[in-house]
């Protein structure tokens, strides 16, 4: 799905889940959002729930149309956003992960891999130029919680 001429939706829908975060009723299921920004540099924004790796990767690869991603942007480490980081990085070993220092520590704990040789630590107020698009990083702790 095109959001703009250079931003594409790559997410998947989960119609089998009944509770978000194990406690919030979601009678219509969940959307695991992920986006691809196509520019001079290409960024994939987040992964999706582990059960949907292949469907999501197919979506991403269809959008990329043979191009390789430059960056995987990890916004936070809850599994609906981060479960497929390791497998994505195995698929695209030249890709660079961009995330916070805390997220990289969690990646090390979750996957046994902190991507030290191919990562950018982004902090509050940092930016990353993709060409026409510039990503700005803002800390938003506990984003899912009231």
C-alpha positions as CSV (number, residue, x, y, z in Angstrom):
1,X,0.0,0.0,0.0
2,X,1.4,3.4,-0.9
3,X,1.3,6.0,1.8
4,X,3.1,8.5,-0.5
5,X,5.1,8.1,-3.6
6,X,8.1,7.1,-1.5
7,X,6.6,5.7,1.7
8,X,5.0,2.2,1.7
9,X,3.1,0.1,4.2
10,X,4.6,-3.3,4.6
11,X,2.8,-4.4,7.8
12,X,0.5,-7.4,8.3
13,X,-2.9,-8.0,9.9
14,X,-3.4,-10.6,12.6
15,X,-7.1,-11.7,12.7
16,X,-6.4,-14.6,15.1
17,X,-5.3,-12.6,18.2
18,X,-7.9,-11.8,20.7
19,X,-5.9,-9.8,23.3
20,X,-3.4,-7.1,22.8
21,X,-0.6,-7.2,25.3
22,X,-2.4,-10.2,26.8
23,X,-5.1,-8.0,28.3
24,X,-6.8,-5.6,25.9
25,X,-9.7,-7.1,23.9
26,X,-9.2,-6.7,20.1
27,X,-12.3,-8.2,18.5
28,X,-11.1,-7.1,15.0
29,X,-7.5,-8.3,15.5
30,X,-4.3,-6.3,15.3
31,X,-2.3,-4.5,12.6
32,X,1.4,-4.9,13.0
33,X,2.7,-1.7,11.3
34,X,5.9,-1.6,9.3
35,X,6.9,0.9,6.6
36,X,9.5,1.2,3.9
37,X,10.9,4.6,3.0
38,X,12.4,4.6,-0.5
39,X,14.9,7.4,-1.0
40,X,18.6,7.6,-1.8
41,X,19.0,5.5,1.3
42,X,16.2,3.0,2.0
43,X,14.8,2.5,5.5
44,X,12.6,-0.3,6.8
45,X,10.6,0.9,9.9
46,X,10.2,-1.9,12.5
47,X,9.5,-5.6,12.0
48,X,6.3,-7.5,13.0
49,X,5.1,-10.3,15.2
50,X,7.3,-13.5,14.8
51,X,4.4,-15.5,13.4
52,X,4.2,-13.2,10.4
53,X,7.9,-13.1,9.4
54,X,7.5,-14.6,5.9
55,X,4.4,-12.6,5.0
56,X,6.1,-9.4,6.2
57,X,9.4,-10.2,4.5
58,X,7.5,-10.8,1.2
59,X,5.8,-7.4,1.6
60,X,9.1,-5.7,2.2
61,X,10.8,-7.5,-0.7
62,X,8.0,-6.6,-3.1
63,X,8.3,-3.0,-2.1
64,X,12.1,-3.0,-2.4
65,X,11.8,-4.7,-5.9
66,X,15.4,-6.0,-5.8
67,X,16.9,-3.1,-3.9
68,X,18.7,-3.8,-0.6
69,X,17.7,-1.8,2.5
70,X,20.3,0.5,4.0
71,X,18.7,0.7,7.4
72,X,16.4,-1.1,9.8
73,X,14.9,1.4,12.2
74,X,13.8,-0.2,15.5
75,X,11.5,2.1,17.3
76,X,11.1,-0.1,20.4
77,X,11.7,-3.7,21.5
78,X,8.2,-5.0,22.2
79,X,7.8,-8.2,20.1
80,X,5.1,-6.8,17.8
81,X,7.7,-4.4,16.5
82,X,11.0,-6.3,17.0
83,X,10.5,-10.0,16.9
84,X,12.1,-10.4,13.4
85,X,15.2,-8.2,13.8
86,X,17.6,-11.1,13.9
87,X,16.1,-12.9,10.9
88,X,15.9,-9.7,8.9
89,X,19.5,-8.9,9.6
90,X,20.5,-12.5,8.5
91,X,18.5,-11.9,5.3
92,X,20.2,-8.5,4.7
93,X,23.7,-8.7,6.3
94,X,24.8,-5.4,4.8
95,X,21.9,-3.5,6.5
96,X,22.5,-1.2,9.4
97,X,20.3,-1.3,12.5
98,X,19.3,2.1,13.9
99,X,18.0,2.3,17.5
100,X,18.6,3.4,21.0
101,X,21.3,2.2,23.3
102,X,18.7,0.5,25.5
103,X,17.2,-1.3,22.5
104,X,20.7,-2.6,21.5
105,X,21.2,-4.0,25.0
106,X,17.8,-5.8,24.7
107,X,18.8,-7.1,21.3
108,X,21.9,-8.7,22.8
109,X,19.7,-10.3,25.5
110,X,17.0,-11.4,23.1
111,X,19.0,-12.6,20.1
112,X,22.6,-12.9,21.5
113,X,23.5,-10.2,19.0
114,X,23.9,-6.5,19.4
115,X,25.0,-5.8,15.8
116,X,28.1,-3.9,17.0
117,X,29.6,-4.0,13.5
118,X,26.5,-2.6,11.8
119,X,24.6,-0.3,14.0
120,X,23.9,3.3,14.6
121,X,22.9,4.3,18.2
122,X,20.3,7.1,17.9
123,X,19.5,9.3,20.9
124,X,17.1,12.1,21.7
125,X,17.3,14.8,19.0
126,X,19.5,12.8,16.6
127,X,18.6,12.8,12.9
128,X,19.3,10.5,10.0
129,X,19.1,11.7,6.4
130,X,17.9,9.3,3.8
131,X,18.0,11.9,1.0
132,X,14.8,13.8,0.7
133,X,13.6,12.4,4.0
134,X,15.2,13.1,7.4
135,X,14.3,10.9,10.4
136,X,14.3,12.6,13.8
137,X,14.6,10.5,16.9
138,X,12.5,11.2,20.0
139,X,12.5,9.2,23.2
140,X,9.0,8.0,24.1
141,X,9.4,5.6,27.0
142,X,6.5,3.3,27.9
143,X,4.7,4.2,24.6
144,X,2.1,1.4,24.8
145,X,1.1,2.1,28.4
146,X,-1.4,4.6,29.8
